[in-house]
Structure formats: C-alpha cells, structure tokens
Amino acid sequence: MSAAPFAVWAPLPASVTLVVREIGETEGQKIPMRQAEEGWWEPDAPLPGGGRGELEYGYLLDGSDTVLADPRSRRQVDGVHGWSRTYDAASFAWTDDTWNGRQLAGSIIYELHVGTFTPDGTLDAAIGRLDHLVRLGVDFVELMPVNAFNGDHNWGYDGVLWYAVHEAYGGPAAYQRFVDACHGVGLGVIQDVVYNHLGPSGNYLPQFGPYLNEGGSNTWGDSPNLDGEDSDEVRRYIIDNAVMWLRDYHVDGLRLDAVHALHDTRATHLLEELSIETEALSAFVGRPLPLIAESDLNDPRLITAREGGGYGLTGQWNDDFHHALYVSLTGDTTGYYADFESLAALGKVFENGFFHDGTRSTFRGRTHGHPIDTLRTPTWRLVVCSDNHDQIGNRAAGERLSDKLSPQQQALAALVTLLSPFTPMIFMGEEWGASTPWRFFTSHPEPELAEAVRSGRLEEFAQMEWDVANVPDPQDDSTYQSSKLDWDELQQPVHADLLAQTEALIKIRRTYPDFTDPRFDQGRATSDDEGGWLLVQRGSMTLAVNFSDAATGVPVERPLEPVYVIGEAEVDGDLVRLGAHSALVARTP
C-alpha cells in the first residue's frame, strides 16, 4: 500500500486524476496522478495547502467527468455518491487511557441498531441510554453495521464504503464519542462488519480494480475477490478496515457477518489472516480484541486455535441454540425449525454445543455440521440468544418473541439464555419485552432496486411457508419508524417487571460461578417431551424449566435449595413441581 496522501489503488483505469476542493467550494482543483507500484496511483503535483486540513476530494477515472469517492474514504457528508471528505481520526481527544478492555469469556453482549435504538437514531443519542445498559449488567455493546450505505436508513448490511461511518448516525467523530463514552462507563464495543459482499447501490469499487469475484456471488450480492488475480490488495483492503476500527476507533472487537459466504481457496484463509493481524494488534494495545463470526456451517475450525489447525477466531454465533429454544417456546416447526421439535434438541445443545454436528438437516436435505471437541473447547466461544436482528427482522412482519409469548414465557427465554454456559446476547429491547416490531427496512432511491428488494423478500418467505399477505413494504418510511424502540414502555408495570427479572437473572449469573464455568463436561441435560420440561445441571446449580402450558413434575437426584423462581415452582423431595410456563433455579447445599 502506498503511504502517499490521497493515493488510491486503481489497477484498471489507464489514467486517474485527483480532484480536491476546500470545504464550501463547488469547483475542485484537478491534480494529475502517476502510477506507482502494484496498481497504486499517487498525486504528481502539489496539493492545495500541502494537502493538510479538511478537504473534499474524489477521483476521475479514464478522463470521466464523474467524481468518484475514495474506496478508503473516512467520511461521506453527501452520501456514497458524493465527494469524500478527509477526517483525521488521530485528532480526537480520547479519555479512555485506563480502559483495559473486556474478555469475551464470562461476558454478556447487547446488540443494537443505531438508527432504531433511540428516537433520534444517532450515536450521540445512544450515549444518553448507556446508563440503562450499565444498570442491566451487560459487558459489550454490539453495533450493527455503521459503514456508509446508500440512502438514509437500512440495516447497514448494504454498505459500499467500509471505511466511512454513516453520516446520518453522526459520522466518524460521533462514533469516537460513542466508543469513548462506553469505555467511560465500563462497556466494551463490538462492531459488526460485512466483508462477504457489497451493497447494490453506490458501489464504484469495480471501476477502480478487481475488488469483486467476477461471476461469483452469494445471497446478498457480488462476493469479494479473495483468491483471484490481484486479490492481495483486496484482502489488504479488508484487513486494513478491520484494523482501522480496532486501532483508530478503539473498538474492542468485531462481529464478522456471514463468513460462510467468504469464498477463499488460498492456503491461508482470510479469517486466519485476520486473526493473525488482530492478535498482533492486541499484543500492542494490551487488551483483548475478540473476533466473533456469524456462520451457519457449524464448523469448529472457526473457533479452534491456530496452533490446533483452526482459524483462531474468538467465538461464533450458534443458531442451533436459538432454533431449539424458539421451538421449545413457540412450538413452531416450519422451515428450518423442523429438526428442533424435541426438547432433546435443546438439551443436546447444552451438552455438545451444536445440534447439527454431522446429523441430517431436513431443511438442507443433507447432513450438516461437525462435532465440537468439548474436552478442549470452552463453552463461551459460542454466542447464543433467544432473538437477534436476523431472527426478528427476517420474520414476515418483523415480530419479536414478545409478540408470540406471554411475559412469563419471555422470562423463561431470558433464564435459559442468560444462565446457559455460553456467551449470551440480548437484542435491544428484549430485556423489557419491547412490543415494537423490528422490521426489514430500506431507503433505496432507485425504484428498480426498491422493487427487487420487495419481490426478493416475498420469494424468501414463500420458501419458509410463511404468510406473505401482510409483509410490510421495506421502502415505506413507516416500516422504519415503527421499528424504533419505545422507551416509554419502561414505565408500564408489565415491561418494568420483565426488566427487573432480566436484571435479576444477570446478577445470578454473576453470583454463581457454575453458570460461567467454560467446561462442557460440567453440565448435563435431560428432558421429557410429554411433560414439556428440561432439566440442566451445571456443577452445583440446577435449572428446571417447564415449557408446557400444564403443570408438571421433574424428578431430581440431589437435594435442592431454591435460588430463583419464575411462575410457580417448589422442591418436593426428589421432585420439582412446576406450574405452567414456570422455572426454578436452585443449588445443591
């Protein structure tokens, strides 16, 4: 990579011209560029003001009159189709000198979307709600993607300029303020990043170089060129972006979106290379920098140390936990939920980590997954939840579990998740049973793209055998507005009570070390489909959960002392009696 100011990697065009202007000007000064090594271009004439200060700039390729943004742009004030603006990340006055970071082991993650977390939908507004997260007792805030995308609002997974913070959220300075504020109250920040595809609008990277895998695509768009000609620079583009978040913005970890869609046949996989770079940076800054993968492969290599032949990632999402818990709570066995009909599926996840570990997946029509080495793999490497942005937003109407479950059932979901041996994750508002939906929303200005999104959603729901009659229009602003959290709900008794229960369960997790013990062999699970109950034992602690709507009795083999009760539960000798949708947390004296 060239170290020259305003250098750009552009091996495809025969000529590149830099255009620079002062803030507020309408015309720019054209600066010729010369070819350097490995497809890089550098300015070949003096820059205005020596290139210092805040400037707007862009590039003209092959004599075109259309100014294109810098692929490594740090700021896009006028959107992804506009000029880039310089931003000096080193100019921010950090106050987190004493921050030592957070390890993933033993932690709880809180996932939020900046645009719908508060009415204003900005990073600065989110700072005003950090006290709520501190009282709740979480350790990490995981932000859904904040990179620059086309339009005013969407989920963030259609980013096209990965180095720029979306301007409607407040831009890069607001992002630094947010991270600094989180560290000031003891919260780590995990940034969700998307390296498996780019958005459909505003993506000008292919005009600069072979960023994309020609002829290759995944569910969401064209795949990056990770293993073809000139892929060295493309991989560097991704790795430098990851390092930027961790170094320049003091982020504490990254969540890597859909890594199963990364097509990479090279000897060192991109994920391993990213792990190597992150380990080096972690050693320098002196704090943990966890990498968490979203993957549907059920492949333990992702979270196996490099010394053991794996990729060396810190953790990964575990969809099997969600699916098994969701079916236990709702009885819904449509689509990919069909394999999780028995409560034994949830018990297997507690004991083995994955449900599909070489078993047949009826949804896929083949065997799926590989067993985890439970003797060597700590439980906390698996991130689990009862709801997340995908599971909610990809339902036809964007309904949360709170739309399907009673408050007492929602408390059961919180108990099973928060007192599991894994790394729990809470989706924003879940802690109080938010009644607001969280829908799939977009703001594509191109009519043809908007229509393609609408039709694509309907086809996806039809495959899941879901009713498509009342699917909200992603482009309608009301779909976005209705997805914002209603913080006034916290004043309502039913929501305040669920929040209090969530806080209590988190305190229990912090009080009894058996719940965070990372050894798989310290746990045992049994279940009974007819009785509707699940019994989990972790060391001296026991969870007895009745998912059914009828009272039941759960046999136990050791004396129990109640610690916490949801609904109606009591210990009666060698039996735990549970009312409908009830649970008992107990310890052996």
Secondary structure as GFF3:
##gff-version 3
##sequence-region A 1 589
A	DSSP	beta_strand	8	9	.	.	.	ID=ss1
A	DSSP	beta_strand	16	22	.	.	.	ID=ss2
A	DSSP	beta_strand	29	35	.	.	.	ID=ss3
A	DSSP	three_ten_helix	37	39	.	.	.	ID=ss4
A	DSSP	beta_strand	40	43	.	.	.	ID=ss5
A	DSSP	three_ten_helix	48	51	.	.	.	ID=ss6
A	DSSP	beta_strand	55	61	.	.	.	ID=ss7
A	DSSP	beta_strand	84	85	.	.	.	ID=ss8
A	DSSP	three_ten_helix	89	91	.	.	.	ID=ss9
A	DSSP	beta_strand	109	112	.	.	.	ID=ss10
A	DSSP	alpha_helix	114	117	.	.	.	ID=ss11
A	DSSP	alpha_helix	123	127	.	.	.	ID=ss12
A	DSSP	alpha_helix	130	136	.	.	.	ID=ss13
A	DSSP	beta_strand	140	143	.	.	.	ID=ss14
A	DSSP	beta_strand	147	149	.	.	.	ID=ss15
A	DSSP	beta_strand	159	165	.	.	.	ID=ss16
A	DSSP	three_ten_helix	167	169	.	.	.	ID=ss17
A	DSSP	alpha_helix	171	184	.	.	.	ID=ss18
A	DSSP	beta_strand	188	193	.	.	.	ID=ss19
A	DSSP	alpha_helix	205	208	.	.	.	ID=ss20
A	DSSP	beta_strand	212	218	.	.	.	ID=ss21
A	DSSP	beta_strand	221	224	.	.	.	ID=ss22
A	DSSP	alpha_helix	231	247	.	.	.	ID=ss23
A	DSSP	beta_strand	253	256	.	.	.	ID=ss24
A	DSSP	three_ten_helix	259	261	.	.	.	ID=ss25
A	DSSP	alpha_helix	270	285	.	.	.	ID=ss26
A	DSSP	beta_strand	291	293	.	.	.	ID=ss27
A	DSSP	three_ten_helix	300	303	.	.	.	ID=ss28
A	DSSP	three_ten_helix	306	308	.	.	.	ID=ss29
A	DSSP	beta_strand	315	317	.	.	.	ID=ss30
A	DSSP	alpha_helix	319	330	.	.	.	ID=ss31
A	DSSP	three_ten_helix	335	340	.	.	.	ID=ss32
A	DSSP	alpha_helix	343	352	.	.	.	ID=ss33
A	DSSP	beta_strand	359	361	.	.	.	ID=ss34
A	DSSP	beta_strand	366	368	.	.	.	ID=ss35
A	DSSP	three_ten_helix	379	381	.	.	.	ID=ss36
A	DSSP	beta_strand	382	384	.	.	.	ID=ss37
A	DSSP	alpha_helix	389	393	.	.	.	ID=ss38
A	DSSP	three_ten_helix	401	403	.	.	.	ID=ss39
A	DSSP	alpha_helix	407	418	.	.	.	ID=ss40
A	DSSP	beta_strand	423	427	.	.	.	ID=ss41
A	DSSP	three_ten_helix	430	432	.	.	.	ID=ss42
A	DSSP	alpha_helix	447	463	.	.	.	ID=ss43
A	DSSP	alpha_helix	477	481	.	.	.	ID=ss44
A	DSSP	three_ten_helix	487	491	.	.	.	ID=ss45
A	DSSP	alpha_helix	493	511	.	.	.	ID=ss46
A	DSSP	three_ten_helix	513	515	.	.	.	ID=ss47
A	DSSP	three_ten_helix	520	522	.	.	.	ID=ss48
A	DSSP	beta_strand	523	528	.	.	.	ID=ss49
A	DSSP	beta_strand	533	538	.	.	.	ID=ss50
A	DSSP	beta_strand	541	546	.	.	.	ID=ss51
A	DSSP	beta_strand	552	555	.	.	.	ID=ss52
A	DSSP	beta_strand	561	566	.	.	.	ID=ss53
A	DSSP	beta_strand	569	572	.	.	.	ID=ss54
A	DSSP	beta_strand	575	578	.	.	.	ID=ss55
A	DSSP	beta_strand	583	587	.	.	.	ID=ss56
###
